[in-house]
């Protein structure tokens, strides 16, 4: 069958990096299964259960993955791990019979999943680090660039572009720490058999040897194990990991959503890069849609749902284990990481290549920044003894009148209104009002805190 006659997941070719796809590939999963079977046989040889030449034969054939052969067996027996086990055993005529001794399927699968999760988190952390360093560079470049800040999607007071970038970076730094924490906490099931009691291993090597046996396997696989398990490792581990990933998704969603808003022509302060031959719309040739930011928001929305499924898996795994988590884990674990990989790769391109339109920024400041000086004027006259409440009402009336002019397309006249108001001039001069209206003097701690955070990111991750 032509592969294009069958369903193709977008994650198989459209989204994510080759490295992340490879980590979650069928071949890699089976390589890890075989690595664990070989490790089990190797450590069992230390306890006299397997001969050294058998271990060597298993090691020699561990890389001979034959998915097609395994799938033919699976079609008959309906058990994917047993099909791979039979395929591996057939390749090792002198040692195949010792494979999987004392083990249950999840001794192999859950330890392999823990290894895949850890590798996937390493990839996420590496790309998130690049995003943070790119943000730190942008923050440093724009730390002192005044912009109009918005609350309730309405013009509010001045800030700086760097400080806005710092907001995204601060969230992503917390995500980095959360993801790093769950990465360091990853544990495999270990080798504890059908219900987690290690009863089969006790029969094989004696209860007095089980702790050393599992410790040696932990060393061989370079993987810590849970002290207690059922047939599986606790599914709360999946929930913790996916929750940390979804948290990062929320941070990237906000960044992308803000970008989409700021790219709209009425604001127009930043925009995605747009290729010379890029098509924005099949019907409207003029369109310059923020397709990358929209993709981030679309995939992040999907990512946000996966922790709910993982929660259900953890909460509804009855007694020592039920199988109703198995099918969905085949998709939620790889897809969560493939989404994160794509989110980060796109975010990195956006941060590095974002167009900052200083003319639009200045235009918006000229329109809206005068309104911000009302607070400064109110503070200045209050310090000199004016009634704060009376001044608030007076300034509100002037501002509303100025808004009508602005909404009609005129130049904001608010500062001029204030400079001729006799009540205000009793307390401060027209020159003082002009000084108080200067935007660059009313961004508070924005520049300082932006540079401090940029330096901290570079120190921690650079």
TORSEGU-632666 format. One line per 8 residues: number of its first residue (from 1); for each residue x, y, z of N, C-alpha, C. Coordinates in steps of 0.2 Angstrom, whole numbers, plus 5000, padded with zeros to 4 digits. Layout:
BEGIN
NUM) X Y Z X Y Z X Y Z  ...;
//
This chain:
BEGIN
1) 5004 4994 5000 5000 5000 5000 5004 5006 5000  5003 5011 4996 5006 5017 4996 5005 5021 5003  5010 5023 5006 5009 5026 5013 5004 5032 5013  5003 5035 5007 4999 5041 5007 4992 5038 5006  4991 5032 5005 4984 5029 5005 4981 5028 5012  4986 5028 5017 4984 5027 5024 4985 5033 5028  4982 5033 5034 4982 5039 5038 4989 5040 5040  4991 5047 5040 4998 5049 5042 4997 5054 5048;
9) 5000 5053 5053 4999 5058 5059 5004 5064 5057  5001 5070 5058 5005 5076 5057 5012 5075 5061  5012 5072 5066 5018 5071 5070 5023 5067 5067  5021 5063 5062 5026 5059 5059 5030 5062 5054  5028 5068 5052 5032 5072 5047 5031 5079 5047  5026 5082 5050 5025 5089 5049 5028 5093 5055  5027 5090 5061 5028 5094 5068 5034 5090 5071  5038 5094 5075 5043 5091 5079 5050 5090 5075;
17) 5055 5088 5079 5062 5087 5076 5063 5080 5075  5068 5078 5071 5069 5071 5069 5072 5068 5076  5075 5072 5080 5078 5069 5086 5072 5066 5091  5067 5071 5091 5061 5069 5096 5057 5063 5093  5056 5064 5086 5052 5058 5083 5056 5051 5084  5063 5052 5083 5067 5046 5084 5066 5043 5091  5066 5047 5096 5065 5045 5103 5059 5041 5104  5053 5043 5101 5047 5039 5101 5045 5035 5096;
25) 5050 5033 5092 5049 5028 5086 5048 5021 5088  5046 5017 5084 5045 5010 5085 5051 5007 5086  5056 5008 5082 5063 5005 5082 5066 5007 5089  5066 5013 5091 5069 5015 5097 5066 5011 5103  5059 5011 5103 5056 5007 5108 5058 5000 5109  5059 4997 5103 5061 4990 5103 5068 4989 5105  5072 4994 5103 5079 4994 5105 5080 4994 5113  5076 4998 5116 5076 4999 5123 5073 4993 5126;
33) 5068 4990 5124 5066 4983 5126 5071 4978 5126  5075 4978 5121 5080 4973 5120 5086 4975 5125  5087 4981 5125 5093 4983 5130 5091 4981 5137  5085 4981 5139 5082 4979 5146 5083 4972 5146  5081 4968 5141 5081 4961 5142 5089 4959 5142  5093 4962 5139 5100 4960 5139 5103 4962 5146  5101 4968 5149 5103 4969 5156 5100 4964 5161  5094 4962 5160 5091 4957 5165 5096 4951 5164;
41) 5097 4949 5158 5101 4942 5158 5108 4943 5160  5111 4949 5159 5118 4950 5162 5118 4950 5169  5113 4953 5172 5113 4953 5180 5112 4947 5182  5107 4943 5179 5105 4936 5181 5111 4932 5181  5116 4933 5176 5122 4929 5175 5126 4930 5181  5126 4936 5185 5130 4937 5191 5127 4933 5196  5121 4930 5196 5118 4926 5201 5118 4919 5199  5121 4917 5193 5122 4910 5191 5116 4908 5187;
49) 5111 4912 5185 5106 4910 5181 5107 4909 5174  5111 4913 5171 5113 4913 5164 5120 4913 5163  5122 4909 5158 5129 4908 5156 5132 4915 5152  5138 4916 5153 5141 4922 5150 5141 4922 5143  5142 4916 5140 5141 4915 5132 5134 4917 5130  5129 4915 5134 5122 4917 5132 5121 4925 5132  5124 4928 5137 5124 4935 5137 5127 4938 5131  5133 4936 5129 5136 4938 5124 5132 4938 5117;
57) 5129 4932 5116 5125 4931 5110 5119 4936 5110  5116 4937 5116 5110 4942 5116 5113 4949 5115  5119 4951 5117 5121 4957 5116 5123 4958 5108  5125 4952 5105 5127 4953 5098 5121 4954 5093  5115 4951 5095 5109 4952 5091 5104 4957 5093  5106 4961 5099 5101 4966 5101 5099 4971 5097  5104 4973 5092 5102 4978 5087 5099 4976 5081  5097 4970 5080 5094 4967 5074 5086 4968 5074;
65) 5084 4974 5075 5077 4975 5075 5073 4973 5069  5068 4969 5069 5064 4967 5063 5057 4968 5065  5055 4974 5064 5048 4976 5065 5043 4972 5062  5044 4971 5055 5039 4967 5051 5038 4960 5054  5044 4957 5055 5043 4950 5058 5039 4950 5065  5041 4955 5069 5037 4955 5075 5030 4956 5074  5028 4960 5069 5021 4962 5068 5017 4956 5065  5021 4952 5062 5018 4945 5059 5016 4941 5065;
73) 5020 4940 5070 5019 4936 5076 5013 4940 5080  5014 4946 5081 5009 4950 5084 5002 4948 5082  5001 4948 5075 4995 4947 5072 4991 4940 5074  4996 4936 5076 4993 4929 5078 4992 4929 5086  4997 4932 5090 4996 4931 5097 4993 4937 5100  4993 4943 5097 4989 4949 5100 4993 4952 5106  4999 4952 5106 5003 4954 5112 5010 4957 5109  5011 4964 5109 5016 4967 5105 5023 4965 5108;
81) 5023 4965 5115 5030 4964 5118 5032 4956 5118  5027 4952 5118 5028 4945 5117 5031 4943 5110  5028 4947 5105 5030 4946 5098 5037 4948 5097  5039 4954 5100 5046 4956 5100 5050 4951 5104  5048 4949 5109 5052 4944 5113 5053 4937 5109  5048 4935 5105 5049 4929 5101 5054 4931 5095  5053 4937 5092 5058 4939 5087 5065 4939 5089  5066 4942 5095 5073 4942 5098 5075 4935 5099;
89) 5071 4931 5103 5073 4924 5104 5075 4920 5098  5071 4921 5093 5073 4917 5087 5080 4919 5084  5082 4925 5085 5088 4927 5082 5094 4925 5087  5093 4922 5092 5098 4920 5097 5097 4912 5099  5099 4908 5095 5097 4901 5096 5099 4897 5102  5105 4900 5105 5108 4897 5111 5106 4900 5117  5103 4906 5116 5102 4910 5123 5094 4913 5123  5091 4912 5117 5084 4915 5117 5080 4912 5123;
97) 5081 4906 5125 5077 4903 5130 5077 4906 5137  5083 4910 5138 5084 4913 5145 5081 4920 5145  5078 4923 5140 5076 4930 5139 5069 4930 5144  5069 4936 5147 5063 4938 5151 5061 4933 5157  5067 4930 5159 5066 4925 5165 5064 4929 5171  5058 4927 5174 5056 4930 5180 5052 4937 5179  5052 4939 5173 5049 4946 5172 5042 4946 5170  5038 4951 5170 5032 4952 5167 5033 4958 5162;
105) 5028 4959 5158 5029 4963 5152 5031 4970 5155  5027 4973 5160 5029 4979 5162 5035 4980 5166  5039 4975 5168 5046 4976 5170 5050 4978 5164  5048 4976 5158 5052 4979 5152 5049 4985 5149  5042 4986 5149 5039 4992 5145 5040 4998 5150  5038 4997 5156 5038 5003 5160 5045 5006 5161  5050 5002 5162 5057 5004 5162 5059 5007 5156  5057 5004 5150 5058 5008 5144 5055 5014 5143;
113) 5049 5015 5145 5045 5021 5145 5049 5026 5149  5051 5024 5155 5055 5029 5160 5061 5032 5156  5065 5027 5153 5071 5029 5149 5069 5034 5143  5063 5033 5140 5061 5037 5134 5059 5044 5137  5055 5044 5142 5053 5050 5145 5059 5054 5147  5064 5051 5150 5070 5055 5152 5073 5058 5146  5074 5054 5141 5078 5057 5135 5074 5062 5132  5067 5061 5132 5063 5067 5129 5063 5073 5133;
121) 5063 5073 5139 5064 5079 5144 5071 5082 5142  5076 5078 5141 5082 5081 5140 5082 5085 5133  5078 5083 5128 5078 5087 5122 5074 5093 5123  5068 5092 5127 5064 5098 5129 5068 5104 5132  5072 5101 5137 5076 5106 5141 5081 5110 5137  5084 5106 5132 5090 5109 5128 5087 5114 5124  5081 5113 5121 5078 5118 5116 5075 5124 5121  5072 5122 5126 5069 5128 5131 5075 5132 5133;
129) 5081 5129 5134 5087 5134 5136 5088 5138 5130  5088 5136 5124 5089 5140 5118 5084 5146 5118  5078 5144 5119 5073 5150 5119 5074 5155 5124  5076 5153 5130 5077 5157 5136 5083 5162 5134  5088 5159 5131 5094 5163 5130 5093 5168 5124  5089 5166 5119 5086 5171 5114 5082 5176 5117  5078 5175 5122 5074 5180 5125 5078 5184 5129  5083 5182 5132 5088 5186 5136 5091 5191 5131;
137) 5093 5189 5125 5096 5194 5121 5091 5199 5118  5085 5197 5117 5080 5202 5115 5078 5207 5121  5078 5204 5127 5077 5208 5133 5082 5214 5133  5089 5212 5133 5094 5216 5133 5094 5222 5128  5092 5220 5122 5091 5224 5116 5086 5230 5117  5081 5228 5120 5075 5232 5121 5073 5234 5128  5078 5233 5132 5076 5235 5139 5074 5242 5141  5076 5246 5137 5074 5253 5138 5070 5256 5132;
145) 5067 5252 5128 5063 5254 5123 5056 5255 5125  5053 5261 5126 5047 5262 5129 5041 5260 5124  5036 5257 5127 5030 5255 5123 5024 5257 5128  5018 5256 5124 5012 5257 5128 5010 5250 5131  5009 5250 5137 5007 5244 5140 4999 5244 5140  4996 5238 5140 4989 5237 5140 4986 5233 5146  4981 5235 5149 4977 5231 5154 4970 5231 5151  4967 5225 5152 4960 5224 5149 4960 5225 5142;
153) 4965 5224 5139 4966 5226 5131 4965 5233 5130  4966 5237 5135 4965 5244 5134 4972 5248 5135  4974 5253 5132 4980 5257 5134 4980 5259 5141  4986 5258 5144 4986 5259 5151 4992 5264 5153  4998 5262 5154 5003 5266 5155 5009 5263 5152  5015 5267 5151 5021 5265 5148 5024 5259 5151  5027 5255 5147 5032 5250 5150 5038 5250 5145  5042 5245 5145 5047 5244 5140 5046 5237 5136;
161) 5048 5237 5130 5047 5230 5126 5051 5225 5130  5057 5227 5132 5061 5222 5136 5058 5219 5142  5054 5223 5145 5050 5221 5151 5045 5216 5150  5042 5217 5144 5037 5213 5141 5040 5206 5140  5045 5206 5136 5049 5200 5135 5051 5196 5142  5053 5201 5147 5055 5198 5153 5049 5194 5156  5043 5196 5155 5037 5193 5158 5037 5186 5155  5038 5185 5149 5038 5178 5146 5044 5174 5148;
169) 5049 5177 5149 5055 5174 5151 5055 5171 5158  5052 5175 5162 5051 5173 5169 5047 5167 5170  5041 5167 5166 5037 5161 5166 5041 5155 5164  5044 5156 5158 5048 5150 5155 5054 5148 5160  5057 5152 5163 5062 5150 5168 5059 5146 5174  5053 5147 5176 5049 5143 5181 5048 5136 5178  5045 5137 5171 5044 5130 5168 5050 5126 5167  5056 5129 5166 5062 5126 5165 5064 5122 5172;
177) 5063 5126 5177 5064 5123 5184 5060 5117 5185  5053 5118 5184 5048 5112 5185 5050 5106 5181  5052 5107 5174 5053 5102 5170 5060 5098 5172  5065 5102 5174 5071 5099 5177 5069 5095 5183  5065 5098 5187 5063 5094 5193 5060 5087 5192  5055 5087 5187 5052 5081 5186 5057 5076 5182  5061 5079 5178 5067 5075 5175 5071 5071 5180  5073 5075 5185 5078 5072 5190 5074 5067 5194;
185) 5067 5067 5194 5063 5063 5199 5061 5056 5195  5062 5056 5188 5060 5050 5185 5063 5043 5187  5058 5039 5188 5060 5032 5191 5057 5027 5186  5060 5021 5186 5057 5015 5182 5054 5011 5187  5050 5006 5185 5046 5002 5189 5051 4997 5193  5057 4996 5190 5061 4991 5192 5060 4984 5190  5062 4979 5194 5060 4972 5192 5057 4969 5197  5050 4969 5197 5046 4967 5203 5040 4963 5201;
193) 5040 4961 5195 5035 4955 5192 5028 4957 5192  5024 4952 5192 5017 4953 5190 5013 4958 5194  5014 4958 5201 5010 4962 5205 5014 4967 5209  5021 4967 5208 5025 4971 5211 5029 4968 5217  5028 4962 5219 5031 4959 5225 5037 4956 5223  5039 4955 5217 5046 4952 5215 5046 4944 5217  5040 4941 5217 5040 4935 5220 5043 4930 5215  5043 4931 5208 5046 4926 5204 5054 4927 5205;
201) 5056 4933 5206 5064 4934 5207 5066 4931 5213  5062 4932 5218 5063 4928 5225 5064 4921 5224  5060 4918 5220 5061 4911 5219 5067 4909 5215  5069 4914 5211 5075 4912 5206 5081 4913 5210  5082 4919 5214 5088 4920 5217 5088 4921 5225  5082 4920 5228 5082 4920 5235 5080 4927 5238  5076 4928 5243 5074 4935 5245 5080 4939 5248  5085 4935 5250 5091 4939 5253 5095 4942 5247;
209) 5094 4940 5241 5098 4943 5235 5094 4948 5231  5087 4949 5233 5083 4953 5228 5085 4961 5228  5087 4963 5234 5089 4970 5234 5095 4972 5230  5100 4967 5231 5106 4968 5227 5105 4967 5220  5101 4962 5218 5099 4961 5211 5096 4967 5208  5091 4970 5211 5088 4976 5208 5092 4982 5208  5097 4983 5213 5102 4988 5213 5106 4987 5207  5109 4981 5206 5113 4980 5200 5110 4982 5194;
217) 5103 4980 5193 5100 4982 5187 5099 4990 5186  5098 4993 5192 5097 5000 5192 5104 5003 5189  5109 5001 5192 5116 5003 5189 5117 5002 5182  5115 4996 5180 5116 4994 5173 5112 4998 5168  5106 5000 5170 5102 5004 5166 5103 5012 5167  5107 5013 5172 5107 5020 5174 5100 5023 5175  5096 5020 5179 5089 5022 5180 5087 5020 5187  5085 5025 5191 5083 5024 5198 5076 5020 5197;
225) 5074 5016 5202 5068 5013 5202 5064 5015 5208  5057 5014 5207 5053 5015 5213 5054 5010 5218  5054 5012 5224 5054 5007 5230 5048 5002 5230  5043 5005 5229 5036 5001 5229 5033 5002 5222  5030 4996 5219 5027 4997 5213 5021 4992 5213  5016 4992 5208 5011 4987 5207 5014 4983 5201  5010 4982 5196 5012 4979 5190 5016 4984 5186  5014 4991 5188 5017 4996 5184 5020 5001 5189;
233) 5024 5006 5186 5026 5011 5191 5020 5016 5191  5019 5020 5197 5013 5024 5198 5012 5028 5192  5006 5029 5190 5004 5033 5184 5004 5040 5186  5005 5042 5193 5006 5049 5194 5012 5052 5191  5017 5048 5190 5023 5050 5187 5021 5053 5180  5017 5050 5176 5015 5053 5169 5012 5059 5170  5007 5059 5175 5003 5065 5177 5008 5071 5178  5013 5070 5183 5017 5075 5185 5021 5078 5179;
241) 5024 5073 5174 5027 5076 5168 5023 5079 5164  5017 5077 5162 5013 5080 5157 5010 5087 5160  5010 5087 5166 5008 5094 5169 5013 5099 5169  5019 5097 5170 5025 5102 5169 5025 5104 5162  5024 5099 5157 5024 5101 5150 5019 5106 5148  5013 5104 5151 5007 5109 5149 5008 5115 5152  5011 5116 5158 5013 5122 5161 5017 5127 5156  5022 5123 5153 5026 5127 5148 5022 5129 5142;
249) 5018 5124 5140 5013 5126 5135 5009 5132 5136  5007 5133 5142 5003 5139 5144 5007 5145 5143  5013 5145 5145 5018 5151 5144 5019 5153 5137  5020 5148 5133 5021 5149 5126 5015 5151 5122  5009 5149 5125 5003 5151 5122 5002 5158 5123  5003 5161 5129 5002 5168 5131 5007 5172 5126  5013 5170 5126 5018 5173 5121 5015 5174 5114  5013 5168 5111 5010 5168 5105 5004 5172 5104;
257) 4999 5172 5109 4993 5175 5109 4994 5183 5109  4999 5185 5113 5001 5192 5113 5003 5194 5107  5008 5190 5104 5010 5192 5097 5005 5193 5092  5000 5188 5092 4994 5189 5087 4991 5195 5088  4990 5197 5094 4986 5204 5096 4990 5210 5093  4997 5210 5095 5001 5215 5093 5002 5216 5086  5001 5210 5082 5003 5211 5075 4997 5214 5071  4991 5214 5075 4985 5217 5071 4987 5224 5069;
265) 4985 5226 5063 4987 5233 5060 4985 5238 5065  4979 5238 5068 4978 5244 5073 4983 5245 5078  4987 5240 5080 4992 5241 5085 4999 5240 5081  5000 5234 5078 5006 5234 5073 5013 5235 5076  5014 5233 5082 5020 5235 5085 5026 5229 5084  5023 5223 5083 5028 5218 5082 5025 5213 5077  5029 5209 5073 5026 5204 5068 5030 5199 5067  5027 5193 5065 5031 5187 5063 5035 5189 5057;
273) 5041 5186 5056 5044 5186 5049 5039 5184 5044  5040 5186 5038 5035 5184 5032 5040 5184 5026  5040 5177 5023 5044 5176 5018 5042 5180 5011  5047 5181 5007 5045 5184 5000 5040 5181 4996  5040 5174 4996 5035 5170 4992 5030 5167 4997  5029 5169 5003 5024 5166 5008 5017 5169 5006  5012 5164 5006 5006 5166 5004 5002 5166 5011  4998 5172 5012 4994 5173 5018 4987 5170 5017;
281) 4984 5170 5012 4978 5168 5011 4976 5166 5003  4972 5161 5002 4971 5159 4995 4966 5164 4992  4962 5168 4996 4957 5172 4993 4959 5179 4994  4963 5181 4999 4965 5188 5000 4973 5189 4999  4975 5191 4994 4982 5191 4992 4986 5196 4997  4983 5201 5000 4986 5205 5005 4988 5203 5012  4985 5197 5014 4985 5195 5021 4992 5193 5023  4994 5195 5029 5000 5193 5032 4998 5190 5039;
289) 4996 5184 5039 4993 5181 5045 4999 5178 5049  4998 5178 5056 5003 5176 5061 5003 5168 5061  5004 5165 5056 5003 5157 5056 5007 5154 5061  5013 5156 5063 5017 5152 5068 5014 5153 5075  5012 5159 5076 5009 5160 5083 5003 5157 5084  4999 5156 5078 4993 5153 5078 4994 5145 5079  4999 5143 5076 5001 5136 5077 5003 5134 5084  5007 5139 5087 5008 5138 5094 5002 5137 5098;
297) 4998 5142 5097 4991 5142 5101 4987 5136 5100  4987 5134 5094 4983 5128 5092 4986 5121 5096  4992 5120 5095 4995 5114 5098 4995 5115 5106  4996 5121 5108 4996 5121 5116 4990 5120 5119  4984 5122 5115 4978 5120 5117 4977 5112 5118  4979 5109 5113 4979 5101 5113 4983 5099 5119  4989 5101 5120 4993 5099 5125 4990 5100 5132  4986 5105 5133 4983 5106 5139 4978 5101 5141;
305) 4976 5097 5137 4971 5091 5138 4974 5085 5141  4981 5084 5139 4984 5078 5141 4985 5076 5148  4986 5081 5152 4986 5080 5159 4980 5077 5162  4974 5079 5159 4968 5077 5162 4967 5069 5160  4970 5067 5154 4970 5060 5153 4975 5056 5158  4980 5059 5159 4985 5056 5164 4982 5055 5171  4979 5061 5173 4975 5061 5179 4971 5055 5180  4967 5054 5174 4962 5048 5174 4966 5041 5175;
313) 4971 5041 5171 4975 5035 5172 4978 5033 5179  4980 5039 5182 4982 5038 5189 4977 5036 5194  4971 5040 5193 4966 5039 5198 4962 5032 5197  4961 5030 5191 4957 5024 5189 4961 5018 5188  4967 5017 5190 4970 5011 5189 4969 5007 5196  4964 5002 5195 4961 4999 5201 4966 4994 5203  4967 4993 5210 4971 4988 5214 4978 4988 5211  4980 4982 5209 4987 4982 5206 4988 4984 5199;
321) 4983 4984 5195 4984 4987 5189 4977 4985 5184  4975 4990 5180 4970 4988 5175 4974 4990 5168  4971 4988 5163 4974 4989 5156 4971 4995 5153  4967 4999 5156 4963 5004 5152 4967 5011 5152  4974 5010 5154 4978 5016 5152 4982 5015 5146  4983 5008 5144 4988 5006 5139 4987 5010 5133  4981 5009 5130 4980 5012 5123 4981 5020 5123  4979 5023 5128 4980 5031 5127 4987 5033 5129;
329) 4990 5029 5133 4997 5031 5134 5002 5030 5127  4999 5026 5123 5003 5025 5116 5003 5032 5112  4998 5036 5114 4998 5043 5110 4999 5049 5115  4997 5049 5121 4997 5055 5125 5005 5056 5127  5009 5051 5128 5016 5052 5130 5020 5055 5124  5020 5051 5119 5024 5054 5113 5021 5060 5110  5015 5061 5110 5012 5067 5107 5013 5073 5111  5013 5072 5118 5014 5078 5122 5021 5081 5121;
337) 5026 5076 5120 5033 5078 5119 5034 5081 5112  5031 5078 5107 5031 5080 5100 5028 5087 5099  5023 5089 5103 5020 5095 5103 5025 5100 5106  5027 5098 5112 5032 5103 5115 5038 5105 5111  5040 5100 5108 5046 5101 5103 5045 5106 5098  5039 5105 5095 5037 5109 5090 5035 5116 5092  5032 5117 5098 5031 5123 5101 5037 5127 5102  5042 5124 5105 5049 5127 5107 5053 5129 5100;
345) 5053 5124 5095 5056 5126 5089 5053 5132 5086  5047 5132 5085 5043 5138 5082 5044 5144 5087  5044 5144 5093 5045 5150 5097 5052 5152 5097  5057 5148 5096 5064 5150 5095 5065 5154 5089  5062 5152 5083 5062 5156 5077 5059 5162 5078  5053 5162 5081 5050 5169 5082 5054 5174 5086  5056 5172 5092 5060 5176 5096 5066 5179 5092  5069 5175 5089 5076 5177 5085 5074 5182 5079;
353) 5068 5180 5076 5067 5184 5070 5061 5189 5070  5059 5190 5076 5053 5194 5077 5054 5202 5075  5050 5204 5071 5051 5211 5068 5048 5216 5074  5052 5220 5076 5050 5226 5081 5049 5232 5077  5043 5235 5077 5042 5241 5073 5041 5247 5077  5047 5250 5077 5048 5256 5082 5043 5262 5080  5042 5262 5073 5038 5268 5071 5031 5267 5074  5028 5261 5073 5021 5259 5076 5021 5260 5084;
361) 5027 5258 5087 5027 5259 5094 5027 5267 5096  5030 5271 5092 5031 5278 5094 5024 5281 5092  5021 5279 5087 5014 5281 5085 5009 5280 5091  5009 5274 5093 5004 5272 5099 5006 5276 5105  5012 5277 5106 5014 5281 5112 5011 5288 5112  5012 5291 5106 5010 5298 5105 5002 5298 5106  4998 5293 5104 4991 5293 5104 4989 5292 5112  4992 5287 5115 4989 5285 5121 4993 5287 5128;
369) 5000 5288 5127 5004 5289 5133 5002 5295 5137  4999 5301 5133 4997 5307 5137 4992 5305 5143  4988 5300 5142 4983 5298 5147 4987 5295 5153  4993 5292 5152 4996 5290 5158 4999 5295 5163  5000 5301 5160 5003 5306 5164 4998 5309 5169  4991 5307 5168 4986 5309 5173 4988 5307 5180  4990 5300 5181 4992 5298 5187 4998 5302 5190  5003 5303 5186 5009 5307 5188 5007 5314 5191;
377) 5002 5317 5187 5000 5324 5189 4996 5323 5195  4992 5318 5196 4988 5317 5202 4993 5317 5208  4998 5313 5207 5003 5312 5213 5007 5318 5214  5009 5322 5209 5012 5328 5210 5008 5333 5214  5002 5334 5212 4998 5339 5216 4996 5337 5223  4995 5330 5223 4993 5328 5230 4999 5329 5235  5005 5328 5232 5011 5329 5237 5011 5336 5239  5009 5340 5235 5009 5348 5237 5003 5350 5241;
385) 4998 5345 5243 4993 5347 5247 4986 5347 5244  4985 5345 5237 4979 5345 5234 4975 5339 5236  4968 5340 5236 4964 5335 5237 4964 5329 5232  4966 5323 5234 4967 5318 5229 4961 5316 5225  4955 5316 5229 4949 5314 5226 4946 5319 5221  4947 5326 5223 4945 5331 5218 4949 5331 5212  4955 5330 5213 4960 5330 5207 4958 5324 5202  4957 5318 5205 4955 5313 5201 4949 5314 5197;
393) 4944 5317 5199 4938 5319 5195 4940 5324 5190  4944 5329 5192 4945 5334 5187 4949 5331 5181  4954 5327 5183 4958 5324 5178 4954 5319 5173  4949 5315 5177 4945 5311 5173 4941 5314 5168  4939 5320 5169 4935 5324 5165 4939 5326 5159  4945 5329 5160 4949 5331 5155 4951 5325 5150  4952 5319 5153 4954 5313 5149 4948 5311 5145  4942 5311 5147 4937 5309 5143 4936 5313 5137;
401) 4937 5320 5138 4936 5325 5133 4941 5323 5128  4948 5322 5130 4953 5320 5125 4952 5314 5122  4949 5309 5125 4947 5303 5122 4943 5304 5116  4938 5308 5116 4933 5310 5111 4937 5312 5105  4942 5316 5106 4946 5319 5101 4950 5314 5097  4953 5309 5101 4957 5304 5099 4953 5299 5095  4947 5297 5097 4943 5293 5094 4940 5296 5087  4940 5302 5086 4938 5306 5080 4944 5306 5075;
409) 4950 5304 5077 4956 5304 5073 4961 5310 5074  4959 5314 5079 4964 5319 5081 4970 5318 5085  4974 5323 5086 4980 5322 5090 4978 5323 5097  4981 5319 5102 4979 5319 5109 4980 5326 5112  4975 5329 5114 4976 5336 5117 4977 5336 5124  4977 5330 5128 4976 5330 5135 4981 5335 5139  4988 5334 5137 4993 5338 5140 4991 5346 5140  4989 5348 5134 4987 5355 5133 4982 5357 5137;
417) 4977 5352 5138 4971 5354 5143 4974 5355 5150  4978 5351 5152 4981 5351 5159 4985 5357 5160  4988 5359 5155 4993 5365 5155 4989 5372 5156  4983 5372 5154 4979 5378 5155 4974 5378 5160  4973 5372 5164 4968 5372 5169 4971 5375 5175  4967 5380 5177 4969 5385 5183 4969 5381 5190  4965 5376 5190 4965 5373 5197 4972 5369 5198  4974 5366 5192 4980 5362 5192 4986 5366 5193;
425) 4986 5372 5189 4991 5377 5189 4992 5380 5196  4987 5379 5201 4988 5382 5208 4994 5378 5211  4995 5372 5209 4999 5367 5212 5006 5366 5209  5005 5365 5202 5011 5364 5198 5011 5368 5192  5017 5369 5189 5017 5374 5183 5016 5370 5176  5015 5373 5171 5014 5370 5164 5020 5367 5162  5026 5369 5164 5032 5366 5162 5033 5359 5166  5031 5359 5172 5031 5353 5176 5026 5348 5173;
433) 5020 5350 5171 5016 5345 5168 5019 5342 5161  5022 5347 5157 5026 5344 5151 5031 5339 5153  5035 5340 5159 5040 5335 5161 5037 5329 5163  5031 5329 5167 5028 5323 5169 5024 5319 5163  5024 5322 5158 5021 5319 5152 5026 5315 5148  5032 5315 5149 5037 5312 5145 5037 5304 5147  5036 5300 5142 5035 5293 5143 5042 5290 5146  5048 5292 5143 5054 5288 5145 5055 5289 5153;
441) 5052 5294 5156 5053 5295 5163 5048 5291 5167  5044 5287 5164 5038 5284 5168 5038 5277 5166  5043 5273 5166 5043 5266 5165 5046 5263 5171  5047 5266 5177 5049 5263 5183 5055 5259 5183  5054 5253 5186 5059 5248 5186 5060 5244 5180  5056 5245 5175 5056 5240 5169 5063 5239 5166  5067 5244 5165 5073 5243 5162 5078 5239 5167  5078 5242 5173 5083 5238 5178 5081 5231 5179;
449) 5075 5229 5180 5073 5223 5181 5074 5218 5175  5073 5221 5169 5074 5217 5163 5081 5215 5162  5086 5220 5163 5093 5218 5163 5095 5213 5168  5092 5214 5174 5094 5209 5179 5092 5202 5177  5086 5201 5175 5084 5195 5173 5088 5192 5167  5089 5196 5162 5093 5194 5157 5100 5191 5159  5103 5195 5163 5109 5193 5166 5109 5186 5170  5103 5185 5174 5103 5179 5178 5102 5173 5173;
457) 5098 5174 5168 5097 5169 5163 5103 5167 5160  5107 5171 5158 5114 5170 5155 5118 5166 5160  5118 5169 5166 5122 5166 5171 5120 5158 5172  5114 5157 5172 5111 5150 5174 5112 5146 5168  5111 5148 5162 5110 5144 5156 5115 5145 5151  5119 5150 5151 5124 5152 5146 5130 5148 5146;
//
